[in-house]
Amino acid sequence: MSDLQPAFILVRPQMGENIGAAARAMLNFGLSHMRLIDPRDGWPNPRAVAMASGAAGKVLDHAGVFETLPEAIHDCSYIFATTARSRDLTKPVMTPERAMEHARALSASGQRVGVLFGPERAGLENEDISRANAIISIPVNPDFASLNLGQAVLLCAYEWRRQGDQTPPEVLELAGTELAPAIEVEKLGDHYEERLEEAGFFFPATKAEGMKLNLRNLWSRMPLTRADVQTLHGVLRQIVRKAGK
């Protein structure tokens, strides 16, 4: 069964601009299932559309609008509530990373997940949080824990995307070349070793082997491309040529 997207549910949002920013954040990370509960300025909202900026407008076009929280979560099997405080309610408290990991597992089994985001001024109320299975608490600066609605949505959307994304954590951009094979790096090392030997670099003799070993290790640590190898050969040839004049 294919994964179900989580429903990002904005509870009593106040500013259209923040709804639009939330839509942009969702679409940035491949999410489009937005639900709105009793938006303060009514719906549709032209300021939300303007802030959504083009493509993210489709998130708003298909957003479900509900009067109450129970109506908005009627088909959800598991609910997260984003809040900086537990409000003295006994519930699991998760980081966005752990929450979206759990959401992925639930969604993969065909269960609908809902994520609640509170209104900008005061966040979710106890009555809202009481209907959630778990709390998402974003580890921010405790001296300034307030997050903009769009920021909170973006952080959760990012973690959802990251949990299912296969992008490697680091890549080497080769810019039209390719990594040098080991034989070319070996010949580069030979070239430098020969010329440095001629220049008397390996002195005293008792330390020569250790110095050569360090140089070989230096070459192997570098992710040298074929272009790099050719450049380094050329540098050494030019130095030798100038020195011989």
C-alpha positions in Angstrom: 0.0 0.0 0.0 1.4 3.5 -0.9 2.0 6.0 1.8 -0.7 8.4 2.7 0.3 12.0 3.1 -0.3 13.4 6.6 -2.9 16.1 6.9 -1.4 19.4 8.1 -4.3 21.0 10.1 -4.1 24.7 10.8 -6.4 25.3 13.9 -8.1 28.7 13.8 -5.3 30.4 11.8 -5.5 34.2 12.0 -3.4 35.7 9.1 -3.9 34.8 5.5 -0.2 35.5 4.9 0.7 32.7 7.4 -1.6 30.3 5.7 0.0 31.0 2.4 3.5 30.6 3.9 2.4 27.2 5.4 1.2 26.2 1.9 4.6 27.1 0.4 6.5 25.2 3.1 4.4 22.1 2.6 4.8 22.1 -1.2 8.6 22.7 -0.8 8.7 19.2 0.8 6.1 17.4 -1.4 3.1 17.8 0.9 -0.3 19.1 -0.3 -3.0 17.9 2.2 -3.9 21.0 4.1 -6.9 21.4 6.4 -8.2 24.6 7.9 -10.3 25.0 11.0 -12.4 28.2 11.3 -9.9 30.6 9.8 -10.4 34.0 11.4 -10.7 36.0 8.2 -12.8 33.5 6.3 -12.0 31.5 3.3 -10.8 31.8 0.5 -8.3 34.5 1.5 -6.6 36.6 -1.1 -3.6 37.3 1.1 -3.0 33.6 1.5 -3.1 33.2 -2.2 -0.6 36.0 -2.7 1.8 34.6 -0.2 1.5 31.1 -1.6 3.3 32.4 -4.7 2.2 30.5 -7.7 2.5 26.7 -7.6 1.7 26.5 -3.9 -1.7 27.9 -4.7 -2.8 24.5 -5.5 -2.4 23.5 -1.9 -4.8 26.2 -1.0 -7.2 25.3 -3.8 -7.6 21.8 -2.4 -7.5 22.7 1.3 -10.4 21.4 3.4 -12.2 23.9 5.5 -13.9 22.7 8.8 -15.8 24.4 11.6 -14.5 22.2 14.4 -11.5 20.1 15.3 -13.4 16.8 15.6 -14.7 17.3 12.0 -11.2 18.0 10.7 -9.7 14.9 12.2 -12.6 12.5 11.6 -10.6 10.2 9.4 -7.2 10.4 11.2 -5.9 7.4 13.1 -3.2 9.3 14.9 -2.9 12.9 15.8 0.2 15.0 16.6 -0.2 18.4 18.3 2.7 20.9 17.8 3.1 22.9 21.0 6.0 24.3 23.1 4.2 23.2 26.3 2.5 20.0 27.4 -0.1 21.9 29.4 0.0 19.3 32.1 -1.4 16.6 29.9 0.1 13.2 30.0 1.3 12.4 26.4 4.4 11.3 24.6 6.5 14.3 23.6 8.5 13.8 20.4 11.0 15.9 18.4 9.9 16.6 14.8 12.3 14.0 13.6 10.9 11.2 15.8 7.3 12.3 15.1 7.7 12.2 11.4 9.5 8.9 11.5 6.5 7.5 13.4 4.1 9.2 11.0 5.9 7.6 8.0 5.5 4.1 9.6 1.8 4.8 10.2 1.2 6.2 6.8 3.0 3.2 5.1 0.4 0.9 6.8 -2.4 3.0 5.3 -3.3 5.0 8.4 -4.1 8.7 8.1 -2.0 11.0 10.3 -3.0 14.5 11.3 -0.6 17.2 12.5 -2.2 20.2 14.4 -0.7 23.7 14.3 -2.2 26.3 16.6 -3.2 29.9 15.9 -0.5 32.5 15.8 -1.3 34.4 19.0 -1.4 31.7 21.6 -1.0 28.3 20.0 -3.2 25.3 20.6 -5.5 25.2 23.6 -5.8 22.3 26.0 -9.0 21.2 24.4 -7.2 20.9 21.1 -4.2 19.1 22.6 -6.4 16.7 24.5 -7.5 15.2 21.2 -3.9 14.4 20.1 -2.1 11.1 20.6 1.3 12.8 21.0 2.9 16.2 21.1 5.6 17.5 18.8 8.0 19.8 20.6 10.5 21.6 18.5 13.9 22.0 20.3 14.3 25.7 20.1 16.0 28.3 22.2 14.1 28.1 25.6 14.5 31.9 26.0 12.7 32.5 22.7 10.5 29.5 22.0 7.9 31.2 19.8 7.8 30.1 16.2 5.9 31.6 13.3 3.2 29.3 11.9 4.9 28.9 8.6 8.2 28.0 10.3 6.6 25.3 12.4 5.0 23.8 9.3 8.2 24.0 7.4 10.2 22.1 10.1 7.7 19.3 10.3 7.3 19.1 6.5 11.1 19.0 6.2 11.4 16.1 8.6 8.6 14.2 6.8 10.5 14.6 3.5 13.8 13.7 5.0 12.5 10.4 6.5 11.6 9.2 3.0 14.3 10.9 1.0 17.3 9.0 -0.5 19.5 12.0 -1.2 23.0 11.2 0.0 24.2 13.4 2.8 27.2 14.5 0.7 28.2 14.4 -3.0 31.2 15.6 -4.9 30.3 17.8 -7.8 32.8 16.9 -10.5 32.1 19.8 -12.9 32.6 17.9 -16.2 35.5 15.7 -15.1 35.9 12.5 -13.2 37.8 11.1 -10.3 41.3 10.0 -11.2 41.8 6.2 -11.1 44.4 4.9 -8.6 47.0 4.3 -11.3 47.0 7.9 -12.3 47.4 9.0 -8.7 50.2 6.5 -8.3 52.0 7.9 -11.3 51.5 11.5 -9.9 53.1 10.3 -6.6 56.0 8.8 -8.6 56.6 12.0 -10.5 56.7 14.1 -7.4 58.9 11.6 -5.5 61.4 11.5 -8.3 61.7 15.3 -8.7 61.8 15.8 -4.9 64.6 13.1 -4.7 66.6 15.0 -7.3 66.1 18.3 -5.4 67.4 16.7 -2.2 64.1 17.0 -0.3 64.3 13.7 1.4 66.9 14.6 4.0 68.2 13.2 6.2 68.3 9.7 4.8 67.1 8.2 8.0 63.8 10.0 7.6 63.4 9.6 3.8 61.1 6.6 4.0 58.8 8.2 6.5 58.6 11.4 4.4 57.8 9.4 1.2 55.1 7.5 3.1 53.5 10.8 4.3 53.5 12.1 0.7 51.7 8.9 -0.6 49.2 9.3 2.2 48.6 12.9 1.2 47.8 12.0 -2.4 45.4 9.2 -1.3 43.5 11.6 1.0 42.7 14.0 -1.8 39.7 13.2 -4.0 41.8 14.0 -7.1 40.1 14.4 -10.4 41.9 13.7 -13.7 42.0 17.4 -14.3 43.7 17.9 -10.9 46.3 15.2 -11.7 47.1 16.9 -15.1 47.4 20.3 -13.4 49.7 19.0 -10.7 51.9 17.3 -13.3 52.0 20.5 -15.2 52.9 22.6 -12.1 55.9 20.3 -11.3 57.1 20.3 -14.9 57.0 24.1 -15.1 58.9 24.4 -11.8 61.6 22.0 -13.0 61.8 23.7 -16.4 62.3 27.1 -14.8 64.8 25.8 -12.2 66.9 24.3 -15.0 67.4 27.6 -16.9 
